[in-house]
Amino acid sequence: MHTIIIGAGPAGLCAAYNLENHHIMVEKEKTVGGLGRSREVDFFLFDYAGHIFFSKDIYANNLFAELLKDNHHFQNRHAWIYSKEAYTRYPFQNNLFGLPEHVKNECINDFKEALENREAMMPINFQDWIEATFGIGISKHFMAPYNRKVWARPLTQLSFDWIKDRVKVPTLEEVIAGSRSSIADKYGPNSTFGYPLRGGCQSLMDAFLPHLKKTDLHLEKELWEVDTSNRSIKLSSGETMGYDFLLPSIPLPVLVKKIIDAPDEILAMADKLVHTSVHCVNIGIDREKLTDHNWIYYPEDDVVFQRLFIQSNASPYVCPEGESSITAEISHSPHKPIRTGNIIDEVIQGLLKVGMIDKEEEISVTDQLNIDYGYIVFDKNRTACVEGIRKYLRECNIIPIGRYGEWNYFNLDHAFLSGKTAAEMVNMEND
Ligand SMILES: Cc1cc2nc3c(=O)[nH]c(=O)nc-3n(C[C@H](O)[C@H](O)[C@H](O)COP(=O)(O)OP(=O)(O)OC[C@H]3O[C@@H](n4cnc5c(N)ncnc54)[C@H](O)[C@@H]3O)c2cc1C
């Protein structure tokens, strides 16, 4: 049986790790890791948007520890929100302490009202769901503006089926308690997180390589075409390869367009899948311990970024001694294009505005990268289209894997598990 994995990101690497027979893995870049890669810029190491590890899954946790051995550490999350010129703890709804009194009162009163009416509410989109769940105040002061920045589109276009396990819905008592004092909390799956000590997230990706004894890895080769009737693929190098099973981790709509004999209805479904891109601006700063925070959310429109990830707090070994480093994330889409010719300058102006730096001279390094496929958009078409495409692909022995193959809101752990599950399906067929 010939198995070919497309893409050596977290999902592809974990599929290879779990396949029992010899197989091929094709990756278009020079290095493995996908969005788990890191890049070095003048002795500063930046992840692609900052990648911390957290999981409820035992296999994923064991894998993280086994791959990295001593080269990892865990820490408690210090996640904050900056709005109304004040810092409040994340998540906002549980931590109103620090906001102006009238904002706190509005959030609490509207939360109470939403709670009383929740049973009767029938939200039809994400905006409705936010208001029905948290009330107008929390929506207006954080949830709606922050999510508009992240998803880079009106929230009425989004569904809310994906949100359940991701957002904490507090009780009224918790909202009130969180408005009276600043409580270090343990809410959410990433309240404690792991990270490699040395080498950034890339070291987690590279740690797979010594285990991949049955993998014939082809770097710098891109999947060009898939011919399902002949069960073969063509690469950018001109090579043609036959497959019994194809495990692609490339974005689902991109994959469908590479299938030369894809039916029109499948192409039409692929056209309906929507995503948001994320531009990352990486900055090295000539100051020790810029802040204690791990990351900070910025819901307001006066700064271009929606989140700052403090890369140098993930590990002490990702930047030169005495320096700090951050990544600013800016989502964009045709609804909300990047509006400036010089995004690095705009980020620097934002850093000055929110007081993260005192003067431009503190900046020692700048860098930027764009993640085209950043967030999968959950809208009214997503579920039916993904199911339709998957059914068709399954008939062609194609098992899409990973965040973009499964077209789902996956973190590293889910991407690992997706690769593993697909490998186990292939192993069973081989038995
Ligand atoms: C802004 C942002 C922040 C994130 N932060 C976190 C975080 O803190 N923690 C966390 O757990 N997760 C985080 N994630 C999610 C995480 O990045 C993904 O879950 C994970 O990278 C998905 O792995 P994957 O293998 O499915 O896809 P990818 O990482 O996209 O890997 C796909 C691979 O396929 C290759 N490829 C693409 N096209 C072709 C082709 N035609 N031929 C050959 N190869 C090809 C690519 O080069 C890539 O190596 C974040 C994601 C984003 C966008």
The ligand as an SDF file (V2000), in Angstrom:
LIG
                    3D

 53 58  0  0  0  0  0  0  0  0999 V2000
   -2.6060   33.0820   14.5130 C   0  0  0  0  0  0  0  0  0  0  0  0
   -2.5690   31.6480   14.9890 C   0  0  0  0  0  0  0  0  0  0  0  0
   -2.1470   31.3730   16.2870 C   0  0  0  0  0  0  0  0  0  0  0  0
   -2.1470   30.0610   16.7500 C   0  0  0  0  0  0  0  0  0  0  0  0
   -1.7200   29.8130   18.0250 N   0  0  0  0  0  0  0  0  0  0  0  0
   -1.7430   28.5460   18.4970 C   0  0  0  0  0  0  0  0  0  0  0  0
   -1.2920   28.2640   19.8100 C   0  0  0  0  0  0  0  0  0  0  0  0
   -0.8400   29.1430   20.5440 O   0  0  0  0  0  0  0  0  0  0  0  0
   -1.3710   26.9750   20.2490 N   0  0  0  0  0  0  0  0  0  0  0  0
   -1.8430   25.9560   19.4760 C   0  0  0  0  0  0  0  0  0  0  0  0
   -1.8860   24.8080   19.9430 O   0  0  0  0  0  0  0  0  0  0  0  0
   -2.2600   26.1980   18.2120 N   0  0  0  0  0  0  0  0  0  0  0  0
   -2.2200   27.4550   17.7030 C   0  0  0  0  0  0  0  0  0  0  0  0
   -2.6310   27.7090   16.4170 N   0  0  0  0  0  0  0  0  0  0  0  0
   -3.1310   26.5830   15.6130 C   0  0  0  0  0  0  0  0  0  0  0  0
   -2.0010   25.7590   14.9750 C   0  0  0  0  0  0  0  0  0  0  0  0
   -1.1620   26.6100   14.2200 O   0  0  0  0  0  0  0  0  0  0  0  0
   -2.5940   24.6980   14.0490 C   0  0  0  0  0  0  0  0  0  0  0  0
   -3.5090   23.9050   14.7390 O   0  0  0  0  0  0  0  0  0  0  0  0
   -1.5560   23.7700   13.4490 C   0  0  0  0  0  0  0  0  0  0  0  0
   -0.4810   24.4420   12.8690 O   0  0  0  0  0  0  0  0  0  0  0  0
   -2.2210   22.9610   12.3530 C   0  0  0  0  0  0  0  0  0  0  0  0
   -1.2920   22.0450   11.8390 O   0  0  0  0  0  0  0  0  0  0  0  0
   -1.5510   21.3870   10.4290 P   0  0  0  0  0  0  0  0  0  0  0  0
   -0.4690   20.3810   10.2240 O   0  0  0  0  0  0  0  0  0  0  0  0
   -2.9420   20.9310   10.3700 O   0  0  0  0  0  0  0  0  0  0  0  0
   -1.4230   22.5790    9.3600 O   0  0  0  0  0  0  0  0  0  0  0  0
   -0.1860   23.5070    8.9840 P   0  0  0  0  0  0  0  0  0  0  0  0
    0.5540   23.8810   10.2090 O   0  0  0  0  0  0  0  0  0  0  0  0
   -0.7460   24.5860    8.1320 O   0  0  0  0  0  0  0  0  0  0  0  0
    0.7470   22.5710    8.0970 O   0  0  0  0  0  0  0  0  0  0  0  0
    0.4480   22.3060    6.7300 C   0  0  0  0  0  0  0  0  0  0  0  0
    1.7440   22.0580    5.9650 C   0  0  0  0  0  0  0  0  0  0  0  0
    1.4090   21.8160    4.5880 O   0  0  0  0  0  0  0  0  0  0  0  0
    2.3680   22.4640    3.7590 C   0  0  0  0  0  0  0  0  0  0  0  0
    1.7550   22.6780    2.4320 N   0  0  0  0  0  0  0  0  0  0  0  0
    0.7770   23.5580    2.1060 C   0  0  0  0  0  0  0  0  0  0  0  0
    0.4570   23.4350    0.7930 N   0  0  0  0  0  0  0  0  0  0  0  0
    1.2540   22.4620    0.2880 C   0  0  0  0  0  0  0  0  0  0  0  0
    1.3870   21.8560   -1.0090 C   0  0  0  0  0  0  0  0  0  0  0  0
    0.6210   22.2280   -2.0560 N   0  0  0  0  0  0  0  0  0  0  0  0
    2.3050   20.8670   -1.1760 N   0  0  0  0  0  0  0  0  0  0  0  0
    3.0810   20.4510   -0.1240 C   0  0  0  0  0  0  0  0  0  0  0  0
    2.9960   20.9870    1.1160 N   0  0  0  0  0  0  0  0  0  0  0  0
    2.0750   21.9700    1.3260 C   0  0  0  0  0  0  0  0  0  0  0  0
    2.6650   23.7480    4.5030 C   0  0  0  0  0  0  0  0  0  0  0  0
    3.8960   24.3210    4.1050 O   0  0  0  0  0  0  0  0  0  0  0  0
    2.6880   23.2490    5.9530 C   0  0  0  0  0  0  0  0  0  0  0  0
    3.9800   22.8310    6.3340 O   0  0  0  0  0  0  0  0  0  0  0  0
   -2.6010   28.9960   15.9080 C   0  0  0  0  0  0  0  0  0  0  0  0
   -2.9930   29.2860   14.6020 C   0  0  0  0  0  0  0  0  0  0  0  0
   -2.9830   30.5830   14.1340 C   0  0  0  0  0  0  0  0  0  0  0  0
   -3.4130   30.8750   12.7290 C   0  0  0  0  0  0  0  0  0  0  0  0
  1  2  1  0
  2  3  1  0
  2 52  2  0
  3  4  2  0
  4  5  1  0
  4 50  1  0
  5  6  2  0
  6  7  1  0
  6 13  1  0
  7  8  2  0
  7  9  1  0
  9 10  1  0
 10 11  2  0
 10 12  1  0
 12 13  2  0
 13 14  1  0
 14 15  1  0
 14 50  1  0
 15 16  1  0
 16 17  1  0
 16 18  1  0
 18 19  1  0
 18 20  1  0
 20 21  1  0
 20 22  1  0
 22 23  1  0
 23 24  1  0
 24 25  2  0
 24 26  1  0
 24 27  1  0
 27 28  1  0
 28 29  2  0
 28 30  1  0
 28 31  1  0
 31 32  1  0
 32 33  1  0
 33 34  1  0
 33 48  1  0
 34 35  1  0
 35 36  1  0
 35 46  1  0
 36 37  1  0
 36 45  1  0
 37 38  2  0
 38 39  1  0
 39 40  1  0
 39 45  2  0
 40 41  1  0
 40 42  2  0
 42 43  1  0
 43 44  2  0
 44 45  1  0
 46 47  1  0
 46 48  1  0
 48 49  1  0
 50 51  2  0
 51 52  1  0
 52 53  1  0
M  END
$$$$
